[in-house]
Amino acid sequence: ASISCENPFGGPAKVYDDKTCPLDVLLERSQRPTNEAETGNVFEAALARRYCMAAKPEPGKVLRVVQSRSKTYRHPTCEWALATPDRFVFRLPESASKGYTSSDLLKADKDDWRKFMWLLECKLVGPRMMREWDTSLEADEDADRVPSYVYVQVQWQMFVLEQARCDVAALLGGTKFHHFRIDRDQPYIDALVKVGGAFWQEHVLARVPPPPDGSDSYDRLQARLFPELP
């Protein structure tokens, strides 16, 4: 989403900075999360529980929402493609669900549970981004639509983790809950991979910063690359 300029929280400069800055700088930044990021992380578990209440499976089935064991996943063949899903959802027979722990469900070699799995992205939407979501919802109340920056994000996650579905649980303005089912869009994913691959080759590997865009991310990148400038 950032490379395609769909992400309102960061553009190509942020991606380039994250991929090329020294490890010690990344570690320092990870220890200083924003207030918004910390709040979102705290509410993810509650949003996941609310999702289970709303997304009722068919009779005889239960939903199990599991937090990922790893923060970051890599595509099995496209090594530069990474994703950080929030949760995994499993739809299991009610009779079998109690006998398996979260670790059991996340093991690919354990009875092939992954065929019952899809992804879940949790969004705590504050005042700044409410308009994006309101516009999407007003277009058609019955449509499973999300803002473009979220659509890009979940399609990328489905590509990296080789999944066919990603649901989105969103709390709008602190009180209004919505959940959406997003299915894999292969032509869209193909276009994202093409854009991402070009950026990886032409900028990250070549160590060529993207053009200036006036963003805070670009200012931070410039300050790291040229600390002697005022």
Salt bridges, closest charged atoms under 4 A:
ASP17 OD2 - ARG29 NH1 2.95
ASP17 OD2 - ARG220 NE 3.43
ASP17 OD1 - ARG224 NE 2.63
ASP18 OD2 - LYS14 NZ 2.87
ASP18 OD1 - ARG29 NH1 3.85
ASP18 OD1 - ARG220 NH2 3.98
GLU28 OE2 - ARG32 NH2 3.84
GLU44 OE1 - ARG87 NH1 3.01
GLU58 OE2 - ARG91 NE 3.89
GLU121 OE2 - LYS123 NZ 3.35
ASP167 OD2 - ARG165 NH2 2.83
ASP183 OD1 - ARG181 NE 2.92
